Amino acid sequence: MNEAFERAMAAFEPAHLPLAVGFSGGADSTALLAACASAWPGRVVAFHVHHGLQAAADDFERHCAAVCERLGVPLVVHRVDARHAQGDSPEDAARRARYEAFAAMARTDTTAGAIKSIVLGHHADDQVETLLLALSRGAGLPGLAAMPAHAQRNGLDVHRPLLAVPGADIRAWLKGLDLPWIEDPTNEDERYTRNRIRAVLLPALARTFPQFRATFARSIGHAAQAQELLGELAAQDLAVVGNPPRIAALQALSRARQANVLRHWLMQAHGCAPSAAQLDQLLDQVRACTTRGHRIHLKVANGFAQRRGDLLHWYNSGPSPKASR
Ligand SMILES: Nc1ncnc2c1ncn2[C@@H]1O[C@H](COP(=O)(O)OP(=O)(O)OP(=O)(O)O)[C@@H](O)[C@H]1O
């Protein structure tokens, strides 16, 4: 019995049933799986991503299979090889591979029926860690908005019903059940920033600001709401400046709106995010672009932004033959 955990689960309404649970075998997703299996008997499936490169991955899979059998929940396993490309962080590569694996598992036939929603065990401590990591990188609003409780990703409804529940409450609830879970040894490894945050910063925060989980969550909510507005404004501005954007139309906007719409365009049309320095340089070039001969050709993310006539293009497949002005 744990009130915070039970309250969060009672408030959770998945967008669709049957429901998949992202099941790593760790404490949080074990509690989530057990709670979902009891709330929606026969309508829950476990999705396990097997990280082929990790030596213990086969043991994790066997553990998950045993727990699923105990709970009477079907298990789907998908193998990924999340080797990261140069310049890509291992965490980002693993996360991307995980969501692709969830989408692939959702396309397989499960005995429970077609899967359109997945639920993940991220909790209040994970959310605070995500915020602190974003601050440590100097992230903008999208980073400060941390993880949403509900989002669409790779065609699936992704739910995180435990975002307001501290990790300790989840474990307290799980201890009342007779179910085993895995303690991932890499969670103790202080070479990872996330683990240092957990071991060093969270206890200090608890001593200094006892309510930090709730107050940080409020700030995260404000950032997410502001980011939503910026997204709406960017979509409206993109409709006006065009895709690819017309340079003269960009120049009619304030610098902050240019930055907002260019970031949105690069992400929506090309799936890339410029660094703050690159975006700043690009804005300087857009402002300076007042003659027919002004050339723009700048490195932006993993490609280049380039002036072609009246338009600003982005490419990463080698320069265009017509690429002068
Ligand atoms: N290998 C995996 N297969 C399926 N889902 C996973 C996997 N790893 C993580 N998840 C999902 O993502 C959530 C958050 O991931 P994170 O890496 O923080 O968890 P974890 O420490 O591996 O395990 P847990 O959160 O279950 O204790 C998990 O609660 C789980 O729902």
The ligand as a Tripos MOL2 file, in Angstrom:
@<TRIPOS>MOLECULE
LIG
   31    33     1     0     0
SMALL
NO_CHARGES

@<TRIPOS>ATOM
      1 N1         14.8560   -2.3170  -21.9310 N.pl3     1 LIG1
      2 C1         13.6450   -1.7760  -21.7770 C.ar      1 LIG1
      3 N2         12.5680   -2.3710  -22.3260 N.ar      1 LIG1
      4 C2         11.3330   -1.8350  -22.2040 C.ar      1 LIG1
      5 N3         11.0770   -0.6940  -21.5560 N.ar      1 LIG1
      6 C3         12.1060   -0.0510  -20.9840 C.ar      1 LIG1
      7 C4         13.4380   -0.5450  -21.0660 C.ar      1 LIG1
      8 N4         14.2410    0.2970  -20.3900 N.ar      1 LIG1
      9 C5         13.4520    1.2690  -19.9160 C.ar      1 LIG1
     10 N5         12.1640    1.0790  -20.2580 N.ar      1 LIG1
     11 C6         10.9980    1.9170  -19.9170 C.3       1 LIG1
     12 O1         11.4170    3.2590  -19.7480 O.3       1 LIG1
     13 C7         11.2050    3.6520  -18.3780 C.3       1 LIG1
     14 C8         12.3170    4.5430  -17.8850 C.3       1 LIG1
     15 O2         13.5670    4.0140  -18.2260 O.3       1 LIG1
     16 P1         14.7910    4.0150  -17.2290 P.3       1 LIG1
     17 O3         15.9870    3.7060  -18.0370 O.co2     1 LIG1
     18 O4         14.7370    5.2450  -16.4020 O.co2     1 LIG1
     19 O5         14.3540    2.7890  -16.3490 O.3       1 LIG1
     20 P2         15.1760    1.6000  -15.6890 P.3       1 LIG1
     21 O6         15.9920    2.1420  -14.5780 O.co2     1 LIG1
     22 O7         15.8590    0.7710  -16.7480 O.co2     1 LIG1
     23 O8         14.0080    0.6530  -15.1330 O.3       1 LIG1
     24 P3         12.7850    0.9790  -14.2330 P.3       1 LIG1
     25 O9         12.3420    2.3790  -14.5390 O.co2     1 LIG1
     26 O10        11.7920   -0.0530  -14.6370 O.co2     1 LIG1
     27 O11        13.2380    0.8120  -12.7990 O.co2     1 LIG1
     28 C9         11.1180    2.3620  -17.6060 C.3       1 LIG1
     29 O12        10.3810    2.5250  -16.4110 O.3       1 LIG1
     30 C10        10.4010    1.4700  -18.5920 C.3       1 LIG1
     31 O13         9.0020    1.7280  -18.6120 O.3       1 LIG1
@<TRIPOS>BOND
     1     1     2 1
     2     2     3 ar
     3     2     7 ar
     4     3     4 ar
     5     4     5 ar
     6     5     6 ar
     7     6     7 ar
     8     6    10 ar
     9     7     8 ar
    10     8     9 ar
    11     9    10 ar
    12    10    11 1
    13    11    12 1
    14    11    30 1
    15    12    13 1
    16    13    14 1
    17    13    28 1
    18    14    15 1
    19    15    16 1
    20    16    17 2
    21    16    18 1
    22    16    19 1
    23    19    20 1
    24    20    21 2
    25    20    22 1
    26    20    23 1
    27    23    24 1
    28    24    25 2
    29    24    26 1
    30    24    27 1
    31    28    29 1
    32    28    30 1
    33    30    31 1
@<TRIPOS>SUBSTRUCTURE
     1 LIG1         1 GROUP 0 **** ****
